[in-house]
Amino acid sequence: MSYTVNGEELETDDQGYLLEPDYRDEVVEAIAQAEGLTLTDDHWTVVRYLRDEYREHGHTPNFRNMLKGLSEAMPGCDSKSLYDLFPVGPAKQGAKVAGLPQPLGKGGY
């Protein structure tokens, strides 16, 4: 599987995660479309948060820490609202849509 953005083919793993991060907004739009998601402002808030965390720490947070971290940027944010945005799983599907490599799995920081 791969995504084509502006004529450039982006390499992915077998689950559709980019092998290297790509921070272009066009990448987010292409992956979201492939995931069947219609992007809203809340989606973009999550994408920006995950990208910032990845840049700062080299990986994305686990779901619990993601929920805690997003509470400032998205008042009233809870598990249900995040699953409404990313039904496959906010931490994993959110990272995929953000154009980031696959999260490390359980644990994290």
C-alpha positions as CSV (number, residue, x, y, z in Angstrom):
1,M,0.0,0.0,0.0
2,S,1.2,3.5,-0.7
3,Y,-0.3,7.0,-1.0
4,T,0.3,9.4,-3.9
5,V,0.5,13.0,-3.0
6,N,1.2,15.7,-5.7
7,G,2.5,12.9,-8.0
8,E,4.9,11.6,-5.3
9,E,4.5,8.1,-4.0
10,L,4.9,7.8,-0.3
11,E,6.3,4.5,1.2
12,T,4.2,2.7,3.8
13,D,4.4,-0.4,5.9
14,D,1.9,-3.2,5.3
15,Q,-0.7,-1.5,7.5
16,G,-0.6,1.8,5.7
17,Y,1.6,3.9,8.1
18,L,4.2,6.1,6.5
19,L,7.8,4.8,7.0
20,E,9.0,8.4,7.4
21,P,7.0,11.3,8.8
22,D,5.5,13.7,6.3
23,Y,4.1,17.0,7.7
24,R,2.4,18.3,4.6
25,D,-1.4,19.0,4.9
26,E,-1.9,17.3,1.6
27,V,-0.7,14.0,3.1
28,V,-3.2,14.3,5.9
29,E,-6.0,14.8,3.4
30,A,-4.9,11.8,1.2
31,I,-4.6,9.4,4.2
32,A,-7.9,10.6,5.7
33,Q,-9.7,10.0,2.4
34,A,-8.2,6.5,2.2
35,E,-9.4,5.9,5.8
36,G,-12.9,7.1,4.9
37,L,-12.7,10.1,7.2
38,T,-14.1,13.6,6.5
39,L,-11.7,16.0,8.3
40,T,-13.1,18.6,10.8
41,D,-11.4,21.2,12.9
42,D,-11.2,18.6,15.7
43,H,-9.4,16.2,13.4
44,W,-6.8,18.9,12.6
45,T,-6.4,19.7,16.3
46,V,-5.5,16.0,17.0
47,V,-3.2,15.9,14.0
48,R,-1.3,19.0,15.1
49,Y,-1.1,17.6,18.6
50,L,0.3,14.2,17.5
51,R,2.8,15.9,15.1
52,D,4.1,18.1,17.9
53,E,4.4,15.2,20.2
54,Y,6.3,13.2,17.5
55,R,8.7,16.1,16.8
56,E,9.3,16.6,20.5
57,H,9.6,13.0,21.7
58,G,10.3,10.9,18.6
59,H,7.1,9.0,19.0
60,T,3.4,9.6,19.7
61,P,1.8,9.1,23.1
62,N,-0.3,6.2,24.1
63,F,-4.1,6.7,24.2
64,R,-4.2,7.6,27.9
65,N,-1.5,10.3,27.6
66,M,-3.0,11.5,24.4
67,L,-6.4,12.1,26.1
68,K,-4.7,13.9,28.9
69,G,-2.6,16.1,26.6
70,L,-5.5,17.0,24.3
71,S,-7.7,18.1,27.2
72,E,-6.1,21.6,27.1
73,A,-6.5,22.0,23.3
74,M,-10.0,20.4,23.2
75,P,-11.9,21.2,26.4
76,G,-14.5,18.5,27.0
77,C,-12.5,16.0,25.1
78,D,-13.1,12.4,26.2
79,S,-12.6,8.9,25.0
80,K,-15.9,8.8,23.1
81,S,-15.3,12.1,21.3
82,L,-11.8,10.8,20.2
83,Y,-13.3,7.5,19.0
84,D,-16.0,9.4,17.1
85,L,-13.1,11.2,15.2
86,F,-10.9,8.1,14.8
87,P,-13.1,5.0,15.1
88,V,-10.3,2.5,14.4
89,G,-8.5,3.9,17.5
90,P,-7.5,7.5,18.2
91,A,-3.8,6.8,19.0
92,K,-3.1,4.6,16.1
93,Q,-5.4,5.9,13.4
94,G,-4.7,9.4,14.5
95,A,-1.0,8.9,14.0
96,K,-1.6,7.3,10.6
97,V,-3.7,10.2,9.4
98,A,-1.2,12.7,10.8
99,G,1.4,11.2,8.4
100,L,3.5,9.6,11.1
101,P,5.1,6.2,11.4
102,Q,3.2,3.4,13.2
103,P,3.1,4.0,17.0
104,L,5.3,1.8,19.2
105,G,2.3,0.0,20.7
106,K,1.4,-0.3,24.4
107,G,3.2,1.6,27.0
108,G,4.8,4.7,25.5
109,Y,5.2,7.7,27.8
